[in-house]
Amino acid sequence: MRITTNVITGAVEVDENWAPPAPPPPTEGDVKRERDRRMKALAAGYTETERETWPTQVAEATVILANPDAPAPLLTPLAQASGRTITEMAQRVLGLSQAFAAGTGAIMAAANTIRAMDPIPSDYTDDKYWVDVPEG
C-alpha cells in the first residue's frame, strides 16, 4: 500500500495496489564482492601483517620437511615459543596453508558458478550457493 499527499491540496491518496519497484538484478560485481567478503571472513583470525608472512612460512616449512636441519629464521622461534619441534611446526604450517587454499578455492569456484548463471539469482548471497567453509 502506498499513501501519498498532494502538497497543494493536502488531499491524501491511498493506492492499495502499489508495490515498491523491484531491486535491480545482481551483477557480477555484486558476486565478486560477496566472494571477497567470504574470503576475508575465512582469514579473519589473522592480521594482514601476519598473512604477509605466509609465503615465507610455507617456503620454510617445505624446506624443513625436506631437511630438518635447514635454517628457518621465521619458523624456528615460532616453534620454540609454541613448544613444538621445527618439524611439527612445519607440518602445522603446511596443513593450515592447504586448508586455506582449499577453502579459498571452493569460494572462488562457487563465485564463478554463480556469475555464470543467467540470470544471477537475486538471493546469490544465500549459503545454498556457496560451499560450507568454516570462517576464521
Sine and cosine of phi, psi and omega as CSV:
sin_phi,cos_phi,sin_psi,cos_psi,sin_omega,cos_omega
0.00,0.00,0.64,-0.77,0.04,-1.00
-0.83,-0.56,0.72,-0.70,0.05,-1.00
-0.89,-0.45,0.82,-0.58,0.03,-1.00
-0.82,-0.57,0.42,-0.91,0.04,-1.00
-0.85,-0.53,0.77,-0.63,0.08,-1.00
-0.96,0.29,0.87,-0.49,-0.09,-1.00
-0.94,0.34,-0.34,0.94,-0.01,-1.00
-1.00,0.04,-0.77,0.64,-0.08,-1.00
-1.00,-0.05,-0.35,0.94,-0.05,-1.00
0.99,0.14,0.04,1.00,-0.01,-1.00
-0.92,0.39,0.65,-0.76,0.02,-1.00
-0.98,-0.20,0.76,-0.65,0.00,-1.00
-0.87,-0.50,0.72,-0.70,0.03,-1.00
-0.91,-0.41,0.83,-0.56,0.04,-1.00
-0.93,-0.38,0.97,-0.23,-0.06,-1.00
-0.94,0.35,-0.41,0.91,-0.08,-1.00
-1.00,-0.08,-0.01,1.00,-0.06,-1.00
-0.95,0.32,0.66,-0.76,0.09,-1.00
-0.74,-0.67,0.58,-0.82,0.02,-1.00
-0.89,0.45,0.46,-0.89,0.01,-1.00
-0.90,0.43,0.50,-0.86,0.02,-1.00
-0.93,0.38,0.59,-0.81,0.04,-1.00
-0.92,0.40,0.40,-0.92,0.02,-1.00
-0.89,0.45,0.49,-0.87,0.01,-1.00
-0.91,0.41,0.51,-0.86,0.02,-1.00
-0.91,0.41,0.48,-0.88,-0.02,-1.00
-0.93,-0.37,0.16,-0.99,0.09,-1.00
-0.87,0.50,-0.58,0.82,0.05,-1.00
-0.88,0.48,-0.63,0.78,0.05,-1.00
-0.88,0.47,-0.69,0.73,0.00,-1.00
-0.91,0.42,-0.65,0.76,0.03,-1.00
-0.89,0.45,-0.63,0.77,0.04,-1.00
-0.91,0.42,-0.62,0.79,0.05,-1.00
-0.92,0.40,-0.66,0.75,0.07,-1.00
-0.85,0.53,-0.75,0.66,-0.02,-1.00
-0.89,0.45,-0.63,0.78,0.03,-1.00
-0.88,0.48,-0.69,0.72,-0.01,-1.00
-0.92,0.38,-0.62,0.79,0.02,-1.00
-0.93,0.37,-0.62,0.78,0.06,-1.00
-0.90,0.43,-0.62,0.78,0.02,-1.00
-0.90,0.44,-0.58,0.82,0.01,-1.00
-0.89,0.45,-0.57,0.82,-0.04,-1.00
-0.98,-0.18,0.19,0.98,-0.13,-0.99
-0.87,0.49,-0.41,0.91,-0.02,-1.00
-0.98,0.21,-0.02,1.00,-0.07,-1.00
-0.81,-0.59,0.65,-0.76,0.04,-1.00
-0.97,0.25,0.30,-0.95,0.02,-1.00
-0.88,0.48,-0.65,0.76,-0.01,-1.00
-0.92,0.40,-0.59,0.81,0.06,-1.00
-0.92,0.38,-0.65,0.76,0.02,-1.00
-0.89,0.45,-0.48,0.88,0.03,-1.00
-0.91,0.42,-0.35,0.94,0.01,-1.00
-1.00,0.04,-0.15,0.99,-0.08,-1.00
-0.84,0.54,-0.71,0.71,0.01,-1.00
-0.87,0.49,-0.62,0.78,0.03,-1.00
-0.93,0.37,-0.67,0.74,0.03,-1.00
-0.86,0.51,-0.71,0.70,-0.02,-1.00
-0.91,0.42,-0.67,0.74,0.01,-1.00
-0.89,0.46,-0.73,0.69,0.01,-1.00
-0.90,0.43,-0.67,0.74,-0.01,-1.00
-0.88,0.48,-0.66,0.75,0.01,-1.00
-0.89,0.46,-0.69,0.73,0.01,-1.00
-0.92,0.40,-0.70,0.72,-0.03,-1.00
-0.87,0.49,-0.65,0.76,-0.01,-1.00
-0.93,0.36,-0.44,0.90,0.07,-1.00
-0.99,0.13,-0.54,0.84,-0.03,-1.00
-0.50,-0.86,0.99,-0.11,-0.06,-1.00
-0.87,0.48,-0.25,0.97,0.02,-1.00
-1.00,-0.05,-0.01,1.00,-0.01,-1.00
-0.93,0.36,0.49,-0.87,0.03,-1.00
-0.93,0.37,0.62,-0.79,0.03,-1.00
-0.59,-0.81,0.98,0.21,-0.12,-0.99
-0.90,0.44,-0.38,0.92,0.05,-1.00
-1.00,0.01,-0.73,0.68,-0.08,-1.00
-0.97,0.26,-0.51,0.86,-0.05,-1.00
-0.85,0.53,-0.79,0.61,0.02,-1.00
-0.92,0.38,-0.51,0.86,0.06,-1.00
-0.92,0.40,-0.66,0.76,0.03,-1.00
-0.90,0.44,-0.72,0.69,-0.01,-1.00
-0.87,0.49,-0.68,0.73,-0.04,-1.00
-0.92,0.38,-0.47,0.88,-0.04,-1.00
-1.00,-0.10,-0.06,1.00,-0.01,-1.00
0.98,0.21,0.32,0.95,0.02,-1.00
-0.98,-0.21,0.38,-0.92,0.18,-0.98
-0.97,0.25,0.28,-0.96,0.02,-1.00
-0.89,0.45,-0.56,0.83,0.03,-1.00
-0.93,0.37,-0.67,0.74,0.05,-1.00
-0.88,0.48,-0.66,0.75,0.01,-1.00
-0.91,0.42,-0.66,0.75,0.01,-1.00
-0.89,0.46,-0.68,0.73,0.02,-1.00
-0.89,0.45,-0.65,0.76,0.03,-1.00
-0.89,0.46,-0.73,0.68,-0.01,-1.00
-0.86,0.50,-0.73,0.68,-0.02,-1.00
-0.92,0.38,-0.59,0.81,0.05,-1.00
-0.90,0.44,-0.71,0.71,0.04,-1.00
-0.90,0.43,-0.64,0.77,0.02,-1.00
-0.88,0.47,-0.69,0.72,0.01,-1.00
-0.92,0.40,-0.63,0.78,0.02,-1.00
-0.91,0.41,-0.66,0.75,0.02,-1.00
-0.91,0.41,-0.67,0.74,0.03,-1.00
-0.88,0.47,-0.66,0.75,0.01,-1.00
-0.91,0.43,-0.68,0.74,0.00,-1.00
-0.91,0.42,-0.74,0.67,-0.01,-1.00
-0.92,0.39,-0.60,0.80,0.05,-1.00
-0.89,0.46,-0.66,0.75,0.01,-1.00
-0.92,0.40,-0.64,0.77,0.03,-1.00
-0.91,0.42,-0.70,0.72,0.00,-1.00
-0.90,0.44,-0.64,0.77,0.02,-1.00
-0.91,0.42,-0.66,0.75,0.03,-1.00
-0.89,0.47,-0.68,0.74,0.02,-1.00
-0.88,0.48,-0.67,0.74,0.03,-1.00
-0.88,0.47,-0.66,0.75,0.02,-1.00
-0.89,0.45,-0.70,0.71,-0.01,-1.00
-0.91,0.41,-0.69,0.72,-0.01,-1.00
-0.90,0.44,-0.44,0.90,0.00,-1.00
-0.99,0.17,-0.21,0.98,0.00,-1.00
-0.95,0.31,0.60,-0.80,0.01,-1.00
-0.73,-0.68,0.97,-0.24,0.05,1.00
-1.00,0.09,0.25,-0.97,0.12,-0.99
-0.92,0.38,0.76,-0.65,-0.04,-1.00
-0.88,0.48,0.60,-0.80,0.00,-1.00
-0.91,0.41,-0.40,0.91,0.01,-1.00
-0.98,-0.19,0.58,0.81,-0.07,-1.00
-0.86,0.51,-0.32,0.95,0.03,-1.00
-0.99,0.14,-0.15,0.99,0.00,-1.00
-0.89,0.45,0.66,-0.75,-0.02,-1.00
-0.85,0.53,-0.36,0.93,-0.02,-1.00
-0.89,0.45,-0.37,0.93,0.03,-1.00
-1.00,-0.01,-0.20,0.98,-0.10,-1.00
-0.91,-0.41,0.34,-0.94,0.01,-1.00
-0.97,0.22,0.33,-0.94,0.04,-1.00
-1.00,0.07,1.00,0.02,-0.02,-1.00
-0.92,-0.40,0.84,-0.55,0.03,-1.00
-0.90,0.44,0.62,-0.78,0.01,-1.00
-1.00,0.02,0.51,-0.86,0.09,-1.00
0.99,0.16,0.00,0.00,0.00,0.00
